[in-house]
């Protein structure tokens, strides 16, 4: 996890101009940490039906793999 966090932070540092870096970082954190409560609520809703949660996760995983296969990242 720590390695992924470090890698995720190194990209914007090089991509954005220095005078915008603070705003970009603040926006990333706002969106990232703001999504945590939404994910927690959705996870709680899915946990009520374990079979449904398993299917949702399977479909989400398949869509992620499909998006990666169809993208230019190979």
N, C-alpha and C positions, 0 to 999 in steps of 0.2 A: 504494500500500500504506500509506503513512504517513497519508494522508487517511482511509482506512478504519479504521485503528487509532484515530485521534483521534475519529472519529465513534462508534466502538464504545465508547470510554471515556466519552463525554459522557452517554450515556443513563443508565447506572447511577448516575452522580454525582447526577443529579436525582431518580431514582426511589426510591432507598433512603434511609432515615434516616441521619443523619451517624454515629451511634454504631455502625451495622452496616456502614458503607462499607468498612472495612478487611477485615472477614471476607468480604464479597461479592467484593471484589477478589482476595483470596487464593484463594477458591474458584474464581473464573473462571480465574485463572492456573494453578491446579493442574489443573483439567480440560482447559484448552486446551493447556498444555505437556505434560500427561500423554498426550494423544491423539497427539502428534507421533510418538513411537516406534511406536505401533500403526499409524499411517498409513504409516510408512516400511516396516514389515514387510509390510503389505498391498500396497503399491506394488511391493515387491520380488517378492512372490509373483505379482502380475499381470504383471510384466515378463517372466516366464519364458514366457508365452504372449501374444504381442503381439495376436493376433486376439481372444483372450478379453478382454484389457484394453480394447480398443476397444469391444467390445460392452458391457462393464460400465460404461464411461464414458458411452456413449450412453444406456443405460437410466437411469443416475443423473441425467443431464442432463434427460431427459424427465420423470422423477419430480419433480425440482426445479421445472421449469416448470409441471407440473400442480399441484403444491402451491401455487405462487404464484398461479396462475389461480383456484384454488378458495378461496384465503384471502380475508380481508377487506382485504388490502393491495392496492389498485388504483391 
